[in-house]
Every structure is written in C-alpha cells, then in structure tokens.
C-alpha cells in the first residue's frame, strides 16, 4: 500500500425508574446547556428522547430520578465530571460505510484528477463528525485504492467527533459483518475477517487504521486545531442539528481549515444557501473554496 500517515490535531440508578420524567424547569436548563456547549437544539419534541438517554446516566450514578440527576450536575457541583458523559448521551451517531455514495463517486471521477493536475503530493482530509469511523475508513479506502492504482498521492486523515464513546469504537475498527455490505468487492481487501467462523465481526486492516488519527473536537469551539489546511473536509449530516446562526459559524470555521480550491462535503439535506460564504457549489452538496 502507498505510504499513508494519520493526521493528529494540533496541541491546543435504581431499577424500576423507567417512567421517571424530567421536570419542565430542568429540561429547559439541560437543553440550554447542550445548546451552549454543543450547538445542538433540544426542542420540546426531543424531551422523551432526552429522558431515555439520561436514564442510563441516572442509573450509572445510582440517582433516584432524572430531577435528582439534574440537581447532581447543576446544584451539587457534578457538572465538570459529568459533562463528557452528558454530551455523549445526547449526540446522534447514525453512520454507514459509503453513505451518500455519489460523494465518493465525485471524489474519484473529478476531485482526485484535479488534485493530480494541481500536483498535490499528499492529500490532507478531515472527517469532522466521524461517529464510529465508517466515514473516514470509507474515505481511506477510496484514497488508498486510487494511490495504489496510480502511484500516489499519499494521504493522511484526521477524524474527529464530540462523543468519546464512538471515537473509541472507531479506533478499534471492528464492525458487524453486515455493516460492511455497502463496501464494493473491489475494496474488500481492506477488511479482515476472523479466522473463527462463529464470529460475526470484521476489522479494518492495520495499514488503513494507521492512516487515520482520531481525536475529540467540539465544532462549537472558536477555532479548530487541525494543523495545516485540508484538501478535503467531510462534515455531513451535522448542520441539520444546528440553527442558522450556528450553521454559518461552523461552516465559516471549516472554510478557514480548507486550502484555496479545497472541497467541503455536506449531507444531502444540508445547504449553505443564504450564508454568503466563499464557496462554489460543484456537485450536489459538494462545495469548493473560492
């Protein structure tokens, strides 16, 4: 396989409580904290979902109710220790290999030839909300396959997420067999199967895992410590959880992390229309920095 290197960021309760509900006052308080910290809006329609996810934390801390959990973090000084677990609980981690495959088709048919023409000798890519790692591993397969067949360029990938639990899963690169069904057979060499036929798991091969650096990052931060500017940024199906002002701030910061002529990929339901940003749309939800 061609030489690939990971990109590292720059330095910088009791049973039987299933029907317990959070008070209106505490829901508003937690929703405000989540919005201020992670940019995720929690409308009233998400209250039941939030309660279900926080019950796991309530039980883990042996607290008698969701309101007792809120008192623990907001009144009794437990927020610093609990903040990471709270944010992990509320993030959404839907992902698949080769999700929105037209993006990877466009990458191969148009963007990579453009990189060759511009004599880019090493492609820097960032999966800005990588979840359990299926997106950056998909990207690595495409880049590595291209480099193998054409003798370069080399590449490095940074993969970040707010949720530390999914990052840990991503680092292992272990998935159920059915999860890799979308991977084309021409790329199955990047997936190792267990010698034990009873195991229904597969693992991404070590050479591909070593090409990706995983790190926690909050897109609400004022700056993104990604090091040198990126040629490719995937930030797909994240903006839909933000309001318009937050979307603009996040996209503006992502653009700052792109080289001139670099590409930003958004999710199929996302847009930068009306934000007056230095981006040119070149394909469906694919944008090039002006």
KOLVEX-453812 format. One record per residue (C-alpha): residue number from 1; residue in three letters; x, y, z. Coordinates in Angstrom, 1 decimal. Layout:
BEGIN
r num: NUM, residu: ALA, X: X, Y: Y, Z: Z
...
END
This chain:
BEGIN
r num: 1, residu: UNK, X: 0.0, Y: 0.0, Z: 0.0
r num: 2, residu: UNK, X: 1.2, Y: 3.6, Z: -0.6
r num: 3, residu: UNK, X: 2.6, Y: 5.4, Z: 2.3
r num: 4, residu: UNK, X: -0.2, Y: 7.0, Z: 4.4
r num: 5, residu: UNK, X: 0.0, Y: 8.7, Z: 7.7
r num: 6, residu: UNK, X: -2.6, Y: 9.7, Z: 10.3
r num: 7, residu: UNK, X: -3.2, Y: 13.4, Z: 10.9
r num: 8, residu: UNK, X: -3.1, Y: 14.4, Z: 14.5
r num: 9, residu: UNK, X: -4.7, Y: 17.6, Z: 15.8
r num: 10, residu: UNK, X: -2.5, Y: 20.5, Z: 16.8
r num: 11, residu: UNK, X: -1.9, Y: 20.9, Z: 20.5
r num: 12, residu: UNK, X: -4.1, Y: 23.1, Z: 22.0
r num: 13, residu: UNK, X: -29.9, Y: 4.4, Z: 39.3
r num: 14, residu: UNK, X: -32.1, Y: 2.1, Z: 40.7
r num: 15, residu: UNK, X: -34.3, Y: -0.3, Z: 38.7
r num: 16, residu: UNK, X: -37.9, Y: 0.4, Z: 38.1
r num: 17, residu: UNK, X: -37.5, Y: 4.1, Z: 37.2
r num: 18, residu: UNK, X: -38.4, Y: 3.7, Z: 33.6
r num: 19, residu: UNK, X: -41.4, Y: 6.1, Z: 33.8
r num: 20, residu: UNK, X: -39.5, Y: 8.8, Z: 35.5
r num: 21, residu: UNK, X: -39.7, Y: 12.2, Z: 33.7
r num: 22, residu: UNK, X: -37.7, Y: 15.3, Z: 33.9
r num: 23, residu: UNK, X: -39.4, Y: 18.5, Z: 35.1
r num: 24, residu: UNK, X: -40.0, Y: 21.3, Z: 32.7
r num: 25, residu: UNK, X: -37.6, Y: 23.6, Z: 34.6
r num: 26, residu: UNK, X: -34.8, Y: 21.0, Z: 34.4
r num: 27, residu: UNK, X: -35.5, Y: 20.2, Z: 30.8
r num: 28, residu: UNK, X: -35.1, Y: 23.9, Z: 29.9
r num: 29, residu: UNK, X: -31.9, Y: 24.0, Z: 31.9
r num: 30, residu: UNK, X: -30.3, Y: 21.0, Z: 30.3
r num: 31, residu: UNK, X: -31.5, Y: 22.0, Z: 26.8
r num: 32, residu: UNK, X: -29.8, Y: 25.4, Z: 27.3
r num: 33, residu: UNK, X: -26.6, Y: 23.8, Z: 28.5
r num: 34, residu: UNK, X: -26.5, Y: 21.4, Z: 25.5
r num: 35, residu: UNK, X: -27.1, Y: 24.2, Z: 23.0
r num: 36, residu: UNK, X: -24.5, Y: 26.4, Z: 24.6
r num: 37, residu: UNK, X: -21.9, Y: 23.6, Z: 24.7
r num: 38, residu: UNK, X: -22.6, Y: 21.5, Z: 21.6
r num: 39, residu: UNK, X: -24.8, Y: 23.8, Z: 19.5
r num: 40, residu: UNK, X: -27.5, Y: 21.1, Z: 19.4
r num: 41, residu: UNK, X: -31.0, Y: 22.3, Z: 19.8
r num: 42, residu: UNK, X: -33.4, Y: 20.4, Z: 22.1
r num: 43, residu: UNK, X: -36.9, Y: 21.4, Z: 21.3
r num: 44, residu: UNK, X: -39.9, Y: 20.0, Z: 23.3
r num: 45, residu: UNK, X: -40.3, Y: 17.2, Z: 20.8
r num: 46, residu: UNK, X: -36.9, Y: 15.8, Z: 21.9
r num: 47, residu: UNK, X: -37.8, Y: 15.7, Z: 25.6
r num: 48, residu: UNK, X: -38.8, Y: 12.0, Z: 25.6
r num: 49, residu: UNK, X: -35.6, Y: 11.0, Z: 23.7
r num: 50, residu: UNK, X: -33.5, Y: 13.0, Z: 26.1
r num: 51, residu: UNK, X: -35.2, Y: 11.4, Z: 29.1
r num: 52, residu: UNK, X: -34.5, Y: 7.9, Z: 27.7
r num: 53, residu: UNK, X: -30.8, Y: 8.6, Z: 27.2
r num: 54, residu: UNK, X: -30.2, Y: 10.3, Z: 30.5
r num: 55, residu: UNK, X: -31.8, Y: 7.5, Z: 32.5
r num: 56, residu: UNK, X: -28.7, Y: 5.4, Z: 31.7
r num: 57, residu: UNK, X: -26.6, Y: 8.1, Z: 33.3
r num: 58, residu: UNK, X: -29.0, Y: 8.4, Z: 36.2
r num: 59, residu: UNK, X: -28.7, Y: 4.6, Z: 36.9
r num: 60, residu: UNK, X: -24.9, Y: 4.7, Z: 36.4
r num: 61, residu: UNK, X: -24.7, Y: 7.3, Z: 39.2
r num: 62, residu: UNK, X: -27.3, Y: 5.5, Z: 41.4
r num: 63, residu: UNK, X: -29.5, Y: 8.5, Z: 41.5
r num: 64, residu: UNK, X: -33.3, Y: 8.1, Z: 42.2
r num: 65, residu: UNK, X: -34.7, Y: 10.3, Z: 39.5
r num: 66, residu: UNK, X: -33.9, Y: 12.5, Z: 36.5
r num: 67, residu: UNK, X: -34.5, Y: 15.6, Z: 38.5
r num: 68, residu: UNK, X: -32.0, Y: 14.2, Z: 41.1
r num: 69, residu: UNK, X: -29.6, Y: 13.8, Z: 38.2
r num: 70, residu: UNK, X: -30.1, Y: 17.5, Z: 37.2
r num: 71, residu: UNK, X: -29.6, Y: 18.5, Z: 40.8
r num: 72, residu: UNK, X: -26.4, Y: 16.5, Z: 40.8
r num: 73, residu: UNK, X: -24.9, Y: 18.4, Z: 37.8
r num: 74, residu: UNK, X: -26.4, Y: 21.9, Z: 38.3
r num: 75, residu: UNK, X: -26.7, Y: 22.2, Z: 42.1
r num: 76, residu: UNK, X: -24.2, Y: 19.8, Z: 43.7
r num: 77, residu: UNK, X: -21.2, Y: 20.6, Z: 41.6
r num: 78, residu: UNK, X: -21.2, Y: 17.4, Z: 39.5
r num: 79, residu: UNK, X: -21.2, Y: 19.0, Z: 36.1
r num: 80, residu: UNK, X: -17.4, Y: 19.0, Z: 35.4
r num: 81, residu: UNK, X: -17.2, Y: 15.3, Z: 36.0
r num: 82, residu: UNK, X: -20.4, Y: 14.5, Z: 34.2
r num: 83, residu: UNK, X: -20.2, Y: 16.9, Z: 31.2
r num: 84, residu: UNK, X: -18.5, Y: 14.4, Z: 28.9
r num: 85, residu: UNK, X: -21.0, Y: 11.6, Z: 29.7
r num: 86, residu: UNK, X: -23.9, Y: 14.0, Z: 29.2
r num: 87, residu: UNK, X: -22.7, Y: 15.1, Z: 25.8
r num: 88, residu: UNK, X: -22.0, Y: 11.6, Z: 24.7
r num: 89, residu: UNK, X: -25.6, Y: 10.7, Z: 25.7
r num: 90, residu: UNK, X: -27.2, Y: 13.3, Z: 23.6
r num: 91, residu: UNK, X: -25.2, Y: 13.1, Z: 20.4
r num: 92, residu: UNK, X: -26.7, Y: 11.2, Z: 17.3
r num: 93, residu: UNK, X: -24.3, Y: 8.7, Z: 15.7
r num: 94, residu: UNK, X: -26.0, Y: 7.4, Z: 12.6
r num: 95, residu: UNK, X: -23.4, Y: 6.4, Z: 10.0
r num: 96, residu: UNK, X: -22.7, Y: 3.8, Z: 7.3
r num: 97, residu: UNK, X: -19.9, Y: 2.7, Z: 5.0
r num: 98, residu: UNK, X: -20.2, Y: 4.6, Z: 1.7
r num: 99, residu: UNK, X: -23.1, Y: 6.6, Z: 2.9
r num: 100, residu: UNK, X: -24.3, Y: 9.0, Z: 0.2
r num: 101, residu: UNK, X: -22.1, Y: 7.2, Z: -2.4
r num: 102, residu: UNK, X: -22.4, Y: 9.9, Z: -5.0
r num: 103, residu: UNK, X: -19.9, Y: 11.9, Z: -2.9
r num: 104, residu: UNK, X: -17.3, Y: 9.2, Z: -3.3
r num: 105, residu: UNK, X: -18.1, Y: 8.8, Z: -7.0
r num: 106, residu: UNK, X: -17.4, Y: 12.5, Z: -7.5
r num: 107, residu: UNK, X: -14.3, Y: 12.3, Z: -5.4
r num: 108, residu: UNK, X: -12.9, Y: 9.6, Z: -7.7
r num: 109, residu: UNK, X: -14.2, Y: 11.0, Z: -11.0
r num: 110, residu: UNK, X: -13.4, Y: 14.7, Z: -10.6
r num: 111, residu: UNK, X: -11.6, Y: 15.7, Z: -7.4
r num: 112, residu: UNK, X: -8.7, Y: 13.3, Z: -7.4
r num: 113, residu: UNK, X: -7.9, Y: 14.0, Z: -11.0
r num: 114, residu: UNK, X: -8.0, Y: 17.7, Z: -10.1
r num: 115, residu: UNK, X: -5.5, Y: 17.0, Z: -7.3
r num: 116, residu: UNK, X: -3.2, Y: 15.2, Z: -9.7
r num: 117, residu: UNK, X: -3.4, Y: 18.1, Z: -12.1
r num: 118, residu: UNK, X: -2.5, Y: 20.5, Z: -9.3
r num: 119, residu: UNK, X: 0.4, Y: 18.3, Z: -8.4
r num: 120, residu: UNK, X: -0.7, Y: 17.7, Z: -4.8
r num: 121, residu: UNK, X: 1.7, Y: 15.1, Z: -3.5
r num: 122, residu: UNK, X: -0.1, Y: 14.5, Z: -0.2
r num: 123, residu: UNK, X: -3.8, Y: 14.8, Z: 0.4
r num: 124, residu: UNK, X: -5.0, Y: 16.0, Z: 3.8
r num: 125, residu: UNK, X: -8.5, Y: 15.1, Z: 4.7
r num: 126, residu: UNK, X: -10.7, Y: 15.6, Z: 7.7
r num: 127, residu: UNK, X: -13.9, Y: 13.7, Z: 8.7
r num: 128, residu: UNK, X: -15.3, Y: 16.4, Z: 11.0
r num: 129, residu: UNK, X: -18.0, Y: 14.3, Z: 12.6
r num: 130, residu: UNK, X: -16.7, Y: 10.7, Z: 12.2
r num: 131, residu: UNK, X: -19.0, Y: 8.9, Z: 14.6
r num: 132, residu: UNK, X: -17.9, Y: 5.2, Z: 14.8
r num: 133, residu: UNK, X: -15.4, Y: 5.7, Z: 12.0
r num: 134, residu: UNK, X: -17.3, Y: 4.3, Z: 8.9
r num: 135, residu: UNK, X: -16.9, Y: 7.6, Z: 7.0
r num: 136, residu: UNK, X: -13.1, Y: 8.1, Z: 7.5
r num: 137, residu: UNK, X: -12.5, Y: 4.4, Z: 6.8
r num: 138, residu: UNK, X: -14.6, Y: 4.7, Z: 3.6
r num: 139, residu: UNK, X: -12.5, Y: 7.8, Z: 2.6
r num: 140, residu: UNK, X: -9.3, Y: 5.9, Z: 3.4
r num: 141, residu: UNK, X: -10.3, Y: 3.0, Z: 1.1
r num: 142, residu: UNK, X: -11.0, Y: 5.4, Z: -1.8
r num: 143, residu: UNK, X: -7.8, Y: 7.4, Z: -1.4
r num: 144, residu: UNK, X: -5.7, Y: 4.3, Z: -0.8
r num: 145, residu: UNK, X: -7.1, Y: 2.4, Z: -3.8
r num: 146, residu: UNK, X: -6.6, Y: 5.5, Z: -6.0
r num: 147, residu: UNK, X: -3.0, Y: 5.8, Z: -4.8
r num: 148, residu: UNK, X: -2.3, Y: 2.1, Z: -5.2
r num: 149, residu: UNK, X: -3.5, Y: 2.1, Z: -8.8
r num: 150, residu: UNK, X: -1.8, Y: 5.4, Z: -9.8
r num: 151, residu: UNK, X: 1.3, Y: 5.5, Z: -7.7
r num: 152, residu: UNK, X: 0.1, Y: 8.4, Z: -5.4
r num: 153, residu: UNK, X: -0.5, Y: 10.8, Z: -4.0
r num: 154, residu: UNK, X: -0.1, Y: 9.8, Z: -0.4
r num: 155, residu: UNK, X: -2.7, Y: 10.9, Z: 2.1
r num: 156, residu: UNK, X: -3.5, Y: 11.4, Z: 5.8
r num: 157, residu: UNK, X: -6.8, Y: 11.6, Z: 7.5
r num: 158, residu: UNK, X: -8.0, Y: 13.3, Z: 10.7
r num: 159, residu: UNK, X: -11.2, Y: 12.0, Z: 12.2
r num: 160, residu: UNK, X: -12.9, Y: 13.9, Z: 15.0
r num: 161, residu: UNK, X: -16.1, Y: 13.7, Z: 17.0
r num: 162, residu: UNK, X: -17.6, Y: 15.2, Z: 20.1
r num: 163, residu: UNK, X: -18.6, Y: 11.8, Z: 21.5
r num: 164, residu: UNK, X: -15.7, Y: 9.9, Z: 23.1
r num: 165, residu: UNK, X: -17.5, Y: 6.6, Z: 23.2
r num: 166, residu: UNK, X: -17.9, Y: 6.5, Z: 19.4
r num: 167, residu: UNK, X: -14.3, Y: 7.6, Z: 19.0
r num: 168, residu: UNK, X: -13.1, Y: 4.6, Z: 21.0
r num: 169, residu: UNK, X: -15.2, Y: 2.3, Z: 18.8
r num: 170, residu: UNK, X: -13.8, Y: 4.0, Z: 15.7
r num: 171, residu: UNK, X: -10.2, Y: 3.4, Z: 16.8
r num: 172, residu: UNK, X: -10.7, Y: -0.3, Z: 17.1
r num: 173, residu: UNK, X: -12.1, Y: -0.5, Z: 13.5
r num: 174, residu: UNK, X: -14.3, Y: -3.5, Z: 14.5
r num: 175, residu: UNK, X: -17.8, Y: -3.8, Z: 12.9
r num: 176, residu: UNK, X: -20.5, Y: -6.4, Z: 12.5
r num: 177, residu: UNK, X: -20.2, Y: -8.2, Z: 9.1
r num: 178, residu: UNK, X: -23.5, Y: -6.7, Z: 7.9
r num: 179, residu: UNK, X: -22.1, Y: -3.2, Z: 8.3
r num: 180, residu: UNK, X: -19.6, Y: -3.6, Z: 5.5
r num: 181, residu: UNK, X: -22.1, Y: -4.9, Z: 2.9
r num: 182, residu: UNK, X: -22.0, Y: -1.5, Z: 1.1
r num: 183, residu: UNK, X: -18.3, Y: -1.8, Z: 0.6
r num: 184, residu: UNK, X: -17.6, Y: -2.7, Z: -3.1
r num: 185, residu: UNK, X: -16.0, Y: -6.1, Z: -3.6
r num: 186, residu: UNK, X: -13.0, Y: -4.3, Z: -5.3
r num: 187, residu: UNK, X: -12.2, Y: -2.8, Z: -1.9
r num: 188, residu: UNK, X: -12.9, Y: -5.8, Z: 0.4
r num: 189, residu: UNK, X: -9.1, Y: -6.3, Z: 0.7
r num: 190, residu: UNK, X: -9.2, Y: -3.5, Z: 3.3
r num: 191, residu: UNK, X: -11.5, Y: -5.7, Z: 5.6
r num: 192, residu: UNK, X: -10.1, Y: -8.6, Z: 7.6
r num: 193, residu: UNK, X: -12.4, Y: -11.4, Z: 8.6
r num: 194, residu: UNK, X: -11.9, Y: -13.5, Z: 11.7
r num: 195, residu: UNK, X: -10.5, Y: -17.0, Z: 11.4
r num: 196, residu: UNK, X: -13.2, Y: -18.1, Z: 13.8
r num: 197, residu: UNK, X: -16.2, Y: -18.6, Z: 11.6
r num: 198, residu: UNK, X: -18.5, Y: -18.2, Z: 14.6
r num: 199, residu: UNK, X: -17.6, Y: -14.6, Z: 15.0
r num: 200, residu: UNK, X: -19.8, Y: -12.2, Z: 13.1
r num: 201, residu: UNK, X: -17.3, Y: -9.3, Z: 13.2
r num: 202, residu: UNK, X: -14.8, Y: -7.9, Z: 10.7
r num: 203, residu: UNK, X: -11.9, Y: -5.4, Z: 11.2
r num: 204, residu: UNK, X: -10.4, Y: -2.7, Z: 9.1
r num: 205, residu: UNK, X: -6.8, Y: -3.8, Z: 8.2
r num: 206, residu: UNK, X: -4.0, Y: -2.2, Z: 10.2
r num: 207, residu: UNK, X: -2.4, Y: -0.3, Z: 7.4
r num: 208, residu: UNK, X: -5.7, Y: 1.6, Z: 6.8
r num: 209, residu: UNK, X: -6.3, Y: 2.2, Z: 10.6
r num: 210, residu: UNK, X: -2.8, Y: 3.7, Z: 10.9
r num: 211, residu: UNK, X: -3.7, Y: 6.2, Z: 8.2
r num: 212, residu: UNK, X: -6.3, Y: 7.9, Z: 10.4
r num: 213, residu: UNK, X: -5.8, Y: 10.0, Z: 13.5
r num: 214, residu: UNK, X: -8.8, Y: 10.1, Z: 15.8
r num: 215, residu: UNK, X: -9.4, Y: 13.0, Z: 18.3
r num: 216, residu: UNK, X: -12.2, Y: 14.6, Z: 20.2
r num: 217, residu: UNK, X: -13.2, Y: 18.0, Z: 18.9
r num: 218, residu: UNK, X: -16.2, Y: 20.3, Z: 19.5
r num: 219, residu: UNK, X: -17.4, Y: 22.2, Z: 16.5
r num: 220, residu: UNK, X: -18.6, Y: 24.9, Z: 18.9
r num: 221, residu: UNK, X: -15.0, Y: 25.8, Z: 19.7
r num: 222, residu: UNK, X: -13.8, Y: 29.1, Z: 18.3
r num: 223, residu: UNK, X: -11.0, Y: 27.5, Z: 16.3
r num: 224, residu: UNK, X: -10.3, Y: 24.0, Z: 15.0
r num: 225, residu: UNK, X: -6.8, Y: 22.8, Z: 15.8
r num: 226, residu: UNK, X: -6.3, Y: 20.7, Z: 12.7
r num: 227, residu: UNK, X: -2.8, Y: 21.8, Z: 11.8
r num: 228, residu: UNK, X: -2.1, Y: 22.6, Z: 8.1
r num: 229, residu: UNK, X: -5.1, Y: 23.3, Z: 5.9
r num: 230, residu: UNK, X: -7.1, Y: 20.4, Z: 4.4
r num: 231, residu: UNK, X: -7.8, Y: 19.5, Z: 0.8
r num: 232, residu: UNK, X: -11.0, Y: 17.6, Z: 1.8
r num: 233, residu: UNK, X: -13.4, Y: 18.2, Z: 4.6
r num: 234, residu: UNK, X: -16.4, Y: 15.9, Z: 5.2
r num: 235, residu: UNK, X: -18.9, Y: 17.4, Z: 7.6
r num: 236, residu: UNK, X: -22.1, Y: 15.6, Z: 6.7
r num: 237, residu: UNK, X: -25.4, Y: 15.4, Z: 8.4
r num: 238, residu: UNK, X: -24.2, Y: 17.6, Z: 11.3
r num: 239, residu: UNK, X: -25.5, Y: 21.0, Z: 10.4
r num: 240, residu: UNK, X: -29.1, Y: 19.8, Z: 10.5
r num: 241, residu: UNK, X: -28.9, Y: 19.8, Z: 14.3
r num: 242, residu: UNK, X: -27.8, Y: 23.5, Z: 14.4
r num: 243, residu: UNK, X: -29.8, Y: 26.6, Z: 14.0
r num: 244, residu: UNK, X: -28.9, Y: 29.0, Z: 11.1
r num: 245, residu: UNK, X: -26.5, Y: 31.3, Z: 13.0
r num: 246, residu: UNK, X: -24.6, Y: 28.3, Z: 14.4
r num: 247, residu: UNK, X: -24.5, Y: 26.7, Z: 10.9
r num: 248, residu: UNK, X: -22.9, Y: 29.8, Z: 9.5
r num: 249, residu: UNK, X: -20.3, Y: 29.9, Z: 12.3
r num: 250, residu: UNK, X: -19.4, Y: 26.3, Z: 11.8
r num: 251, residu: UNK, X: -19.1, Y: 26.4, Z: 8.0
r num: 252, residu: UNK, X: -17.1, Y: 29.6, Z: 8.2
r num: 253, residu: UNK, X: -14.6, Y: 27.9, Z: 10.5
r num: 254, residu: UNK, X: -14.5, Y: 24.8, Z: 8.3
r num: 255, residu: UNK, X: -13.7, Y: 27.1, Z: 5.3
r num: 256, residu: UNK, X: -10.7, Y: 28.5, Z: 7.3
r num: 257, residu: UNK, X: -9.4, Y: 25.0, Z: 7.5
r num: 258, residu: UNK, X: -9.5, Y: 24.4, Z: 3.7
r num: 259, residu: UNK, X: -6.8, Y: 25.2, Z: 1.2
r num: 260, residu: UNK, X: -7.9, Y: 27.5, Z: -1.6
r num: 261, residu: UNK, X: -9.6, Y: 25.2, Z: -4.0
r num: 262, residu: UNK, X: -10.2, Y: 22.6, Z: -1.3
r num: 263, residu: UNK, X: -13.6, Y: 20.8, Z: -1.1
r num: 264, residu: UNK, X: -16.3, Y: 20.7, Z: 1.5
r num: 265, residu: UNK, X: -18.8, Y: 17.9, Z: 1.6
r num: 266, residu: UNK, X: -22.1, Y: 18.4, Z: 3.4
r num: 267, residu: UNK, X: -25.0, Y: 16.0, Z: 4.0
r num: 268, residu: UNK, X: -27.8, Y: 15.5, Z: 1.4
r num: 269, residu: UNK, X: -30.3, Y: 17.6, Z: 3.4
r num: 270, residu: UNK, X: -27.8, Y: 20.4, Z: 4.1
r num: 271, residu: UNK, X: -27.1, Y: 23.7, Z: 2.3
r num: 272, residu: UNK, X: -25.0, Y: 26.9, Z: 2.6
r num: 273, residu: UNK, X: -27.6, Y: 28.9, Z: 0.6
r num: 274, residu: UNK, X: -28.1, Y: 32.4, Z: 2.0
r num: 275, residu: UNK, X: -24.9, Y: 32.4, Z: 4.1
r num: 276, residu: UNK, X: -22.7, Y: 34.4, Z: 1.7
r num: 277, residu: UNK, X: -19.6, Y: 32.3, Z: 2.1
r num: 278, residu: UNK, X: -16.6, Y: 31.9, Z: -0.2
r num: 279, residu: UNK, X: -17.8, Y: 28.6, Z: -1.6
r num: 280, residu: UNK, X: -18.8, Y: 27.5, Z: -5.1
r num: 281, residu: UNK, X: -21.1, Y: 24.5, Z: -5.4
r num: 282, residu: UNK, X: -19.6, Y: 22.0, Z: -7.8
r num: 283, residu: UNK, X: -21.9, Y: 19.0, Z: -7.3
r num: 284, residu: UNK, X: -24.8, Y: 18.0, Z: -5.1
r num: 285, residu: UNK, X: -23.8, Y: 19.2, Z: -1.6
r num: 286, residu: UNK, X: -20.1, Y: 19.4, Z: -2.6
r num: 287, residu: UNK, X: -18.5, Y: 22.9, Z: -2.4
r num: 288, residu: UNK, X: -15.2, Y: 24.3, Z: -3.5
r num: 289, residu: UNK, X: -13.4, Y: 27.1, Z: -1.6
r num: 290, residu: UNK, X: -13.2, Y: 30.1, Z: -3.9
END
